[in-house]
Amino acid sequence: MEPCSCDTFVALPPATVDDRIIFGKNSDRLCDEVQEVVYFPAAAHDNLREHLQCTYIEIDQVPETYAVVLSRPAWLWGAEMGANEHGVCIGNEAVWGREEVCDEEALLGMDLVRLGLERAETAEKALNVIVDLLEKYGQGGNCTEGRMVFSYHNSFLIADRKEAWVLETAGKYWAAEKVQEGVRNISNQLSITTKIDREHPDLRNYAKQKGWWDGEKEFDFAATYSYLDTAKMMLSPGRYCEGYKLLNKHKGNITFETMMEILRDKPSGINMEGEFLTTASMVSILPQDSNLPCIHFFTGTPDPERSVFKPFIFVPNVSQLLDTSSPTFELEDPVKKKPRFQFKPDRRHLLYQEHQQALEVIDKKEEKAKTMLDNMRKLEKELFKEMESILQNKHLDVDKIVNLFPRCAKDEIRIYKSNMSP
């Protein structure tokens, strides 16, 4: 079993239909961890002497932050994945290599996801934000809510309406690859080889000092900074290779529904089950036509095969996402008190609670299970049709959209409740 394994995907024209960029991610975490879907509006920060509290450390604030929608483990400040009002999407992965992982508390990779979204209006600017913060504050700290210390370095897939970037790190060192067409995915391994479009200024010198690279043969980031045989990387049976195969299988015809099918795929291991499972999923449509809205789908519940992808669109005065927001514990939160993680509070939000109860019914009663899953798929198909209509007709009813995601969550809850009654 691969711990804290995730998969993030992007497909760009000509691999996609209708000139769209499609982003997708499964967040695979400990099976009892709750993931919430939350919205934070844009904000101006006048008093820059006030620091920003991230999961573990405080950092300098910036004058302005953008509106974001995030899917995040409910105990922390950052996010596993999310999007901002400018159509930037980011997902991160745990990676390991030759550079030692620091247990000391710094920025988590998940903090860097949220910071990139809050502070950048393009994918490349988000990359700049992340690498600048990495240099200044470093990455490190426990990535799970509990006394078991589990730390890792991070890779990121960052996309906007025009392009995508893969950013992979080893401590403060990093390499980045620009993706302008076709398909790309990341999993829990370094995957940038010799196509390096940007890099840490000391990346190669450090590798030479450590004896990882002789300075003569072509520089291969993944081979140098990890233990991978990159020549065999695409032939291995792991999820990175399986994800790449699924993307290529549909190349030229990829839609947002195709991406959801990939995230739901269990034989490949992309939709994980067991001690570590897919706790939440996200798919985004990023039209290259800036007159069209970006649409972001989130489950907010485990197992995308038995969840509903619900749409979110950025418009002014978006309703708060109450049914997918976990309880808050303020200063009594065991993450904020030292020593940390002395107890584990109940972080289940309403949708999560109803979903888990419904799964118990599904597992015991075959007939009810079929009815429930049919109703979930029917709701999803109606939502897909509604979103496609917005993209084709270029008409957005803002009064309806402000409550779009909360309405969908309530419809999903109604399906669960109706099937749980005797």
Secondary structure by P-SEA (a helix, b strand, c coil): ccccccccccccccccccbbbbbbbbbbccccbbbbbbcccbbbbccccbbbbcccbbbbbcccccccccccccccccccccccccbbbbbbbbbbccccccccccccaaaaaaaaaaccccaaaaaaaaaaaaaccccccccccccbbbbbbbbbbbbcccbbbbbbbccccbbbbbbcccbbbbcccccccccccccccaaaaaaaaaccccccccccaaaaacccccccccccccaaaaaaaaaaaacccccaaaaaaaaaccccccccccccccccbbbbbbbccccbbbbbbbccccccccccbbbbbbcccccccccccccccccccccccccccccccccccaaaaaaaaaaaaaaccaaaaaaaaaaaaaaaaaaaaaaaaaaaacccaaaaaaaaaaaaaaaaaaaaaaaacc
